[in-house]
Structures are given as C-alpha cells and as structure tokens.
C-alpha cells in the first residue's frame, strides 16, 4: 500500500503519513490503530 493509499484510507494528508514513516512525527495511539486497521493487521503487529 502506498503512502497515498494509506492517507486516503485514513482521510489524512500524504505528508502526514510520510512524516510518521520517517520519524518526524509521532502518531497517537488512535492513529496507530487506524493505520493497523487499514493495513489489515493488529496494532501489536504494526509495532513490531
């Protein structure tokens, strides 16, 4: 899944996803849960 696809699924800007991915921003727990859901994995799997 691309950053753009993930951003669309979460209704956020692609730059926000990029900043999370590159360690420039720290997502909230709620956002982590939404990302995991969009990727079809558990939150714990996402954090591994």
PyMOL Python script that loads the backbone (N, CA, C, O; Angstrom):
from pymol import cmd

cmd.read_pdbstr("""\
ATOM      1  N   UNK A   1       0.856  -1.169   0.000  1.00  0.00           N
ATOM      2  CA  UNK A   1       0.000   0.000   0.000  1.00  0.00           C
ATOM      3  C   UNK A   1       0.906   1.238   0.000  1.00  0.00           C
ATOM      4  O   UNK A   1       1.866   1.322   0.766  1.00  0.00           O
ATOM      5  N   UNK A   2       0.586   2.170  -0.856  1.00  0.00           N
ATOM      6  CA  UNK A   2       1.393   3.386  -0.936  1.00  0.00           C
ATOM      7  C   UNK A   2       0.992   4.366   0.173  1.00  0.00           C
ATOM      8  O   UNK A   2      -0.053   4.220   0.806  1.00  0.00           O
ATOM      9  N   UNK A   3       1.838   5.351   0.386  1.00  0.00           N
ATOM     10  CA  UNK A   3       1.510   6.394   1.370  1.00  0.00           C
ATOM     11  C   UNK A   3       0.223   7.104   0.974  1.00  0.00           C
ATOM     12  O   UNK A   3      -0.598   7.438   1.828  1.00  0.00           O
ATOM     13  N   UNK A   4       0.054   7.331  -0.315  1.00  0.00           N
ATOM     14  CA  UNK A   4      -1.160   7.994  -0.795  1.00  0.00           C
ATOM     15  C   UNK A   4      -2.405   7.166  -0.532  1.00  0.00           C
ATOM     16  O   UNK A   4      -3.440   7.698  -0.129  1.00  0.00           O
ATOM     17  N   UNK A   5      -2.303   5.855  -0.761  1.00  0.00           N
ATOM     18  CA  UNK A   5      -3.431   4.958  -0.492  1.00  0.00           C
ATOM     19  C   UNK A   5      -3.782   4.952   0.991  1.00  0.00           C
ATOM     20  O   UNK A   5      -4.955   5.009   1.362  1.00  0.00           O
ATOM     21  N   UNK A   6      -2.763   4.883   1.825  1.00  0.00           N
ATOM     22  CA  UNK A   6      -2.978   4.874   3.269  1.00  0.00           C
ATOM     23  C   UNK A   6      -3.563   6.198   3.736  1.00  0.00           C
ATOM     24  O   UNK A   6      -4.481   6.216   4.556  1.00  0.00           O
ATOM     25  N   UNK A   7      -3.045   7.291   3.228  1.00  0.00           N
ATOM     26  CA  UNK A   7      -3.554   8.612   3.582  1.00  0.00           C
ATOM     27  C   UNK A   7      -5.027   8.747   3.204  1.00  0.00           C
ATOM     28  O   UNK A   7      -5.828   9.286   3.968  1.00  0.00           O
ATOM     29  N   UNK A   8      -5.371   8.255   2.028  1.00  0.00           N
ATOM     30  CA  UNK A   8      -6.765   8.306   1.585  1.00  0.00           C
ATOM     31  C   UNK A   8      -7.644   7.473   2.497  1.00  0.00           C
ATOM     32  O   UNK A   8      -8.733   7.907   2.873  1.00  0.00           O
ATOM     33  N   UNK A   9      -7.188   6.282   2.859  1.00  0.00           N
ATOM     34  CA  UNK A   9      -7.962   5.393   3.732  1.00  0.00           C
ATOM     35  C   UNK A   9      -8.197   6.016   5.104  1.00  0.00           C
ATOM     36  O   UNK A   9      -9.221   5.762   5.738  1.00  0.00           O
ATOM     37  N   UNK A  10      -7.243   6.836   5.565  1.00  0.00           N
ATOM     38  CA  UNK A  10      -7.342   7.450   6.893  1.00  0.00           C
ATOM     39  C   UNK A  10      -7.881   8.871   6.845  1.00  0.00           C
ATOM     40  O   UNK A  10      -8.090   9.493   7.887  1.00  0.00           O
ATOM     41  N   UNK A  11      -8.105   9.386   5.649  1.00  0.00           N
ATOM     42  CA  UNK A  11      -8.555  10.773   5.461  1.00  0.00           C
ATOM     43  C   UNK A  11      -7.577  11.774   6.071  1.00  0.00           C
ATOM     44  O   UNK A  11      -7.972  12.715   6.760  1.00  0.00           O
ATOM     45  N   UNK A  12      -6.291  11.548   5.801  1.00  0.00           N
ATOM     46  CA  UNK A  12      -5.240  12.472   6.238  1.00  0.00           C
ATOM     47  C   UNK A  12      -4.371  12.815   5.032  1.00  0.00           C
ATOM     48  O   UNK A  12      -4.490  12.193   3.977  1.00  0.00           O
ATOM     49  N   UNK A  13      -3.513  13.788   5.191  1.00  0.00           N
ATOM     50  CA  UNK A  13      -2.614  14.193   4.125  1.00  0.00           C
ATOM     51  C   UNK A  13      -1.479  13.185   3.970  1.00  0.00           C
ATOM     52  O   UNK A  13      -1.009  12.623   4.959  1.00  0.00           O
ATOM     53  N   UNK A  14      -1.038  12.952   2.737  1.00  0.00           N
ATOM     54  CA  UNK A  14       0.052  12.025   2.480  1.00  0.00           C
ATOM     55  C   UNK A  14       1.319  12.442   3.201  1.00  0.00           C
ATOM     56  O   UNK A  14       2.091  11.587   3.634  1.00  0.00           O
ATOM     57  N   UNK A  15       1.550  13.749   3.339  1.00  0.00           N
ATOM     58  CA  UNK A  15       2.741  14.240   4.036  1.00  0.00           C
ATOM     59  C   UNK A  15       2.735  13.806   5.508  1.00  0.00           C
ATOM     60  O   UNK A  15       3.794  13.556   6.084  1.00  0.00           O
ATOM     61  N   UNK A  16       1.562  13.718   6.109  1.00  0.00           N
ATOM     62  CA  UNK A  16       1.453  13.260   7.493  1.00  0.00           C
ATOM     63  C   UNK A  16       1.940  11.821   7.614  1.00  0.00           C
ATOM     64  O   UNK A  16       2.687  11.489   8.534  1.00  0.00           O
ATOM     65  N   UNK A  17       1.518  10.973   6.686  1.00  0.00           N
ATOM     66  CA  UNK A  17       1.964   9.582   6.681  1.00  0.00           C
ATOM     67  C   UNK A  17       3.467   9.520   6.463  1.00  0.00           C
ATOM     68  O   UNK A  17       4.162   8.744   7.119  1.00  0.00           O
ATOM     69  N   UNK A  18       3.966  10.325   5.553  1.00  0.00           N
ATOM     70  CA  UNK A  18       5.402  10.373   5.284  1.00  0.00           C
ATOM     71  C   UNK A  18       6.171  10.786   6.532  1.00  0.00           C
ATOM     72  O   UNK A  18       7.202  10.194   6.851  1.00  0.00           O
ATOM     73  N   UNK A  19       5.682  11.785   7.229  1.00  0.00           N
ATOM     74  CA  UNK A  19       6.362  12.249   8.446  1.00  0.00           C
ATOM     75  C   UNK A  19       6.372  11.181   9.534  1.00  0.00           C
ATOM     76  O   UNK A  19       7.363  11.041  10.251  1.00  0.00           O
ATOM     77  N   UNK A  20       5.302  10.437   9.663  1.00  0.00           N
ATOM     78  CA  UNK A  20       5.273   9.320  10.625  1.00  0.00           C
ATOM     79  C   UNK A  20       6.298   8.273  10.217  1.00  0.00           C
ATOM     80  O   UNK A  20       7.090   7.809  11.037  1.00  0.00           O
ATOM     81  N   UNK A  21       6.276   7.910   8.947  1.00  0.00           N
ATOM     82  CA  UNK A  21       7.167   6.868   8.445  1.00  0.00           C
ATOM     83  C   UNK A  21       8.643   7.237   8.619  1.00  0.00           C
ATOM     84  O   UNK A  21       9.484   6.374   8.872  1.00  0.00           O
ATOM     85  N   UNK A  22       8.940   8.517   8.481  1.00  0.00           N
ATOM     86  CA  UNK A  22      10.327   8.979   8.573  1.00  0.00           C
ATOM     87  C   UNK A  22      10.731   9.430   9.976  1.00  0.00           C
ATOM     88  O   UNK A  22      11.830   9.952  10.163  1.00  0.00           O
ATOM     89  N   UNK A  23       9.855   9.233  10.960  1.00  0.00           N
ATOM     90  CA  UNK A  23      10.184   9.540  12.340  1.00  0.00           C
ATOM     91  C   UNK A  23      10.145  11.013  12.698  1.00  0.00           C
ATOM     92  O   UNK A  23      10.663  11.410  13.742  1.00  0.00           O
ATOM     93  N   UNK A  24       9.535  11.831  11.844  1.00  0.00           N
ATOM     94  CA  UNK A  24       9.451  13.264  12.133  1.00  0.00           C
ATOM     95  C   UNK A  24       8.231  13.613  12.977  1.00  0.00           C
ATOM     96  O   UNK A  24       8.164  14.687  13.574  1.00  0.00           O
ATOM     97  N   UNK A  25       7.268  12.694  13.021  1.00  0.00           N
ATOM     98  CA  UNK A  25       6.061  12.884  13.830  1.00  0.00           C
ATOM     99  C   UNK A  25       5.759  11.595  14.561  1.00  0.00           C
ATOM    100  O   UNK A  25       6.082  10.507  14.085  1.00  0.00           O
ATOM    101  N   UNK A  26       5.145  11.720  15.706  1.00  0.00           N
ATOM    102  CA  UNK A  26       4.716  10.562  16.478  1.00  0.00           C
ATOM    103  C   UNK A  26       3.197  10.483  16.430  1.00  0.00           C
ATOM    104  O   UNK A  26       2.518  11.396  16.900  1.00  0.00           O
ATOM    105  N   UNK A  27       2.654   9.407  15.870  1.00  0.00           N
ATOM    106  CA  UNK A  27       1.199   9.279  15.791  1.00  0.00           C
ATOM    107  C   UNK A  27       0.596   8.963  17.153  1.00  0.00           C
ATOM    108  O   UNK A  27       1.257   8.398  18.024  1.00  0.00           O
ATOM    109  N   UNK A  28      -0.659   9.332  17.320  1.00  0.00           N
ATOM    110  CA  UNK A  28      -1.374   8.971  18.541  1.00  0.00           C
ATOM    111  C   UNK A  28      -1.709   7.484  18.492  1.00  0.00           C
ATOM    112  O   UNK A  28      -1.617   6.851  17.440  1.00  0.00           O
ATOM    113  N   UNK A  29      -2.088   6.946  19.616  1.00  0.00           N
ATOM    114  CA  UNK A  29      -2.497   5.546  19.680  1.00  0.00           C
ATOM    115  C   UNK A  29      -3.697   5.309  18.770  1.00  0.00           C
ATOM    116  O   UNK A  29      -3.791   4.276  18.107  1.00  0.00           O
ATOM    117  N   UNK A  30      -4.597   6.257  18.745  1.00  0.00           N
ATOM    118  CA  UNK A  30      -5.769   6.160  17.878  1.00  0.00           C
ATOM    119  C   UNK A  30      -5.358   6.072  16.406  1.00  0.00           C
ATOM    120  O   UNK A  30      -5.912   5.275  15.649  1.00  0.00           O
ATOM    121  N   UNK A  31      -4.396   6.886  16.011  1.00  0.00           N
ATOM    122  CA  UNK A  31      -3.917   6.866  14.629  1.00  0.00           C
ATOM    123  C   UNK A  31      -3.227   5.546  14.324  1.00  0.00           C
ATOM    124  O   UNK A  31      -3.404   4.996  13.238  1.00  0.00           O
ATOM    125  N   UNK A  32      -2.446   5.029  15.261  1.00  0.00           N
ATOM    126  CA  UNK A  32      -1.795   3.733  15.065  1.00  0.00           C
ATOM    127  C   UNK A  32      -2.833   2.629  14.853  1.00  0.00           C
ATOM    128  O   UNK A  32      -2.648   1.749  14.013  1.00  0.00           O
ATOM    129  N   UNK A  33      -3.909   2.681  15.609  1.00  0.00           N
ATOM    130  CA  UNK A  33      -4.965   1.686  15.460  1.00  0.00           C
ATOM    131  C   UNK A  33      -5.624   1.797  14.087  1.00  0.00           C
ATOM    132  O   UNK A  33      -5.943   0.783  13.466  1.00  0.00           O
ATOM    133  N   UNK A  34      -5.827   3.016  13.617  1.00  0.00           N
ATOM    134  CA  UNK A  34      -6.419   3.228  12.292  1.00  0.00           C
ATOM    135  C   UNK A  34      -5.481   2.740  11.188  1.00  0.00           C
ATOM    136  O   UNK A  34      -5.928   2.134  10.214  1.00  0.00           O
ATOM    137  N   UNK A  35      -4.187   3.002  11.340  1.00  0.00           N
ATOM    138  CA  UNK A  35      -3.206   2.537  10.354  1.00  0.00           C
ATOM    139  C   UNK A  35      -3.207   1.014  10.308  1.00  0.00           C
ATOM    140  O   UNK A  35      -3.234   0.423   9.229  1.00  0.00           O
ATOM    141  N   UNK A  36      -3.178   0.383  11.469  1.00  0.00           N
ATOM    142  CA  UNK A  36      -3.188  -1.077  11.531  1.00  0.00           C
ATOM    143  C   UNK A  36      -4.445  -1.630  10.869  1.00  0.00           C
ATOM    144  O   UNK A  36      -4.378  -2.600  10.114  1.00  0.00           O
ATOM    145  N   UNK A  37      -5.582  -1.020  11.150  1.00  0.00           N
ATOM    146  CA  UNK A  37      -6.831  -1.464  10.546  1.00  0.00           C
ATOM    147  C   UNK A  37      -6.811  -1.344   9.028  1.00  0.00           C
ATOM    148  O   UNK A  37      -7.271  -2.239   8.319  1.00  0.00           O
ATOM    149  N   UNK A  38      -6.275  -0.229   8.534  1.00  0.00           N
ATOM    150  CA  UNK A  38      -6.195  -0.011   7.086  1.00  0.00           C
ATOM    151  C   UNK A  38      -5.263  -1.022   6.428  1.00  0.00           C
ATOM    152  O   UNK A  38      -5.469  -1.406   5.277  1.00  0.00           O
ATOM    153  N   UNK A  39      -4.246  -1.450   7.156  1.00  0.00           N
ATOM    154  CA  UNK A  39      -3.295  -2.423   6.621  1.00  0.00           C
ATOM    155  C   UNK A  39      -3.753  -3.869   6.842  1.00  0.00           C
ATOM    156  O   UNK A  39      -3.149  -4.807   6.321  1.00  0.00           O
ATOM    157  N   UNK A  40      -4.823  -4.035   7.618  1.00  0.00           N
ATOM    158  CA  UNK A  40      -5.350  -5.376   7.874  1.00  0.00           C
ATOM    159  C   UNK A  40      -4.510  -6.186   8.842  1.00  0.00           C
ATOM    160  O   UNK A  40      -4.462  -7.413   8.751  1.00  0.00           O
ATOM    161  N   UNK A  41      -3.847  -5.506   9.770  1.00  0.00           N
ATOM    162  CA  UNK A  41      -3.045  -6.182  10.778  1.00  0.00           C
ATOM    163  C   UNK A  41      -3.405  -5.652  12.152  1.00  0.00           C
ATOM    164  O   UNK A  41      -4.099  -4.642  12.268  1.00  0.00           O
ATOM    165  N   UNK A  42      -2.936  -6.327  13.198  1.00  0.00           N
ATOM    166  CA  UNK A  42      -3.201  -5.872  14.555  1.00  0.00           C
ATOM    167  C   UNK A  42      -2.253  -4.735  14.922  1.00  0.00           C
ATOM    168  O   UNK A  42      -1.196  -4.573  14.311  1.00  0.00           O
ATOM    169  N   UNK A  43      -2.638  -3.958  15.916  1.00  0.00           N
ATOM    170  CA  UNK A  43      -1.772  -2.871  16.384  1.00  0.00           C
ATOM    171  C   UNK A  43      -0.446  -3.410  16.896  1.00  0.00           C
ATOM    172  O   UNK A  43       0.598  -2.795  16.683  1.00  0.00           O
ATOM    173  N   UNK A  44      -0.479  -4.554  17.568  1.00  0.00           N
ATOM    174  CA  UNK A  44       0.760  -5.117  18.091  1.00  0.00           C
ATOM    175  C   UNK A  44       1.683  -5.553  16.960  1.00  0.00           C
ATOM    176  O   UNK A  44       2.901  -5.422  17.074  1.00  0.00           O
ATOM    177  N   UNK A  45       1.121  -6.069  15.873  1.00  0.00           N
ATOM    178  CA  UNK A  45       1.932  -6.456  14.717  1.00  0.00           C
ATOM    179  C   UNK A  45       2.557  -5.229  14.077  1.00  0.00           C
ATOM    180  O   UNK A  45       3.706  -5.275  13.638  1.00  0.00           O
ATOM    181  N   UNK A  46       1.815  -4.138  14.019  1.00  0.00           N
ATOM    182  CA  UNK A  46       2.323  -2.897  13.446  1.00  0.00           C
ATOM    183  C   UNK A  46       3.523  -2.381  14.224  1.00  0.00           C
ATOM    184  O   UNK A  46       4.450  -1.822  13.639  1.00  0.00           O
ATOM    185  N   UNK A  47       3.510  -2.565  15.538  1.00  0.00           N
ATOM    186  CA  UNK A  47       4.561  -2.029  16.393  1.00  0.00           C
ATOM    187  C   UNK A  47       5.792  -2.920  16.498  1.00  0.00           C
ATOM    188  O   UNK A  47       6.769  -2.537  17.140  1.00  0.00           O
ATOM    189  N   UNK A  48       5.768  -4.085  15.890  1.00  0.00           N
ATOM    190  CA  UNK A  48       6.927  -4.980  15.944  1.00  0.00           C
ATOM    191  C   UNK A  48       8.064  -4.431  15.150  1.00  0.00           C
ATOM    192  O   UNK A  48       9.125  -5.051  15.081  1.00  0.00           O
TER     193      UNK A  48
END
""", "prot")
cmd.dss("prot")
cmd.show_as("cartoon", "prot")
cmd.util.cbc("prot")
cmd.orient("prot")
